[in-house]
């Protein structure tokens, strides 16, 4: 606080004022003293810091100098390195030029040796050496040859001439060796062609030689005709010979020569084709007949069919064998070959097969086989239908047709031709449907008393012989559906296994097998027709039984012995038992279906009649007794029948009540609706309508 | 099980080279493969189409036209729901053979089968069979008629769609609730009194 302010604040004129001002001044003096002493105490720290800072500054100067020196050194090193690498590059270049020079010197030396040697070797008939010279010449750098040309006469002229001479010589020698069948020389000479850069020409010569040999052996194979199946045997022998030749060609080819193989196969195929064509036209079994005038027994065609199927399968095998050859070669010598190159060779082979005459022969062969097979199938089924229509032997149509179709389908599968299998499955489906139609005809007229269900209080007439036949036909139709389904599944599995076919071919096979399932549907329809005819035939008896079941006028006296009562009530279950026993031995599911249908008819009719009759208590009691027994009988049957019998029995129970008030207790849960129960109660002559209406159900 | 309500078998027949395979390829794959080789035996394609919101699966059997495959192709007639008989409008012999084909159809196919006569290759300049000749032939023999070009994709879709519609109508008439494995024919109104030409 300044003196002026002090003077203003305190009145210094008075002692007291002076004293206060003094105090104030003293207090301030103390504060100033404290501040001074603290400032003084910090002075030495500051001094220390200043010292260290000045030291650091001098050190920094040293570091800067060092860094400058280091940077200069790095620059120098870099410049040196650049110089060194440039020199290394120059050295490299020099070295590679030296190597080139050396190679050229070698080449030039070799070239001289080759030019000189090839002539000599050819003259000495040392073709291996000559071919080695040419091979060496061919593997030389073009630059070396150019360099040689620059120094003197063109060495290529000599070498080319030598190579041409060698090639001509090799061809001549090859043909001479081929003519005298000197296989060792042929193979030795063939191996020299790739060396002189003429692999294709070698393959062409070899193929021609092999084809000539093959032709001769095929003719020999075609001449030895013995045994039963001459055609199939001869064809098999011919194809085996051809396959052996293909294998020989494959072994002789240089590794990595899969495209050469394809070329060789192309060369051999015409010979195989013409041989197959010859065998086919000379030996194939062609049973001569002209339907409809001349119809041989189908059984007589069986050997021819088996032979044709066998021969077809042999051709398929040979095609598959050809298709796999490039793949086998590649896997042996060149497993790293690209997928594309593999696929290309397979494509070329496939095209060759498709365009070859043997494919045409196979197609004609298949057509011929299918024609015969269709005749065999149709005639065999005709025979079976005719047989089954005879007087005594009713059963067995489905058995026979199933046996025939299965045999034919299996034979078609054995050909290995997908189209053949499909066509035969289609035909087999048609024949199975014919068999179903024949059965339908047999089931169109229901004989009298076909089943032992006589009207009540009569004895059943003995079943006529047609009845057995009828039931047998029905059983056959039932079996036919099941067997045909099985045949379709079986055919599909066997066919797919036999051809290892593509997805498209499998779809085709499956679709044709589905045609067989179509025939199964026809058999099922026939079964249904038979069941409904039987149901219709039994309707009069069923109606009579239904009426008797709910008859209000019981003949049996209430006072009679219980035996008689029970006999009267048990008459229908006993008749039904007889019927069920008869069905059980003869039909499978169709029997159950028929019983369920009959019970349905019976219960419906009984219920309707009950609602038309009028009952007293005695009549009600008798009806209740009978219905209870039927309900018990139906207890083991189909659920729907069981429910209906239960509801009929419940209705009958209402008719047998002593007093109307007992109705709610007598009614089993969910057996009848209240309205239906009231309708039933109304049939009791002694129950009043208004009481029934008032009843709480 | 695939989701479809009806399955129909459609079989194409006719002389070699009239374009059966091209028609099928155009319809099923939308392609026109030039330089198509002769079909071997029978080829099989499937296409599912939609008619009135319902899926219809068409199983199309493309048969070889060459004589030596006849015994294979004939076996497919019986189970066909529709037969497409194809000729080449620029090649008289393919038209002249139609009666032979009809005889074969009479012999092997179901008499209720839906039959369609198709004159293919309308893109060609050198037409030899005028449209009305084909139309007359079809009418005389109770067949539907259509001219197509597989190359220009003309009427191809329509051909197969009309078949699908017609077959579905027939199936509904017969109250076939669903394809049940039965390849029996569909009773329908394909006889001459109701047949007419599909007019473009």
Interface residues (C-beta under 8 A of the other chain):
Chain A: X354 X360 X363 X364 X366 X367 X370 X371 X374 X418 X419 X420 X422 X423 X424 X426 X427 X429 X430 X433 X504 X507 X508 X511 X514 X515 X517 X518 X520 X521 X522
Chain B: X37 X40 X41 X42 X44 X46 X59 X68 X69 X70 X71 X72 X75 X76 X78 X79 X180 X181 X182 X183 X184
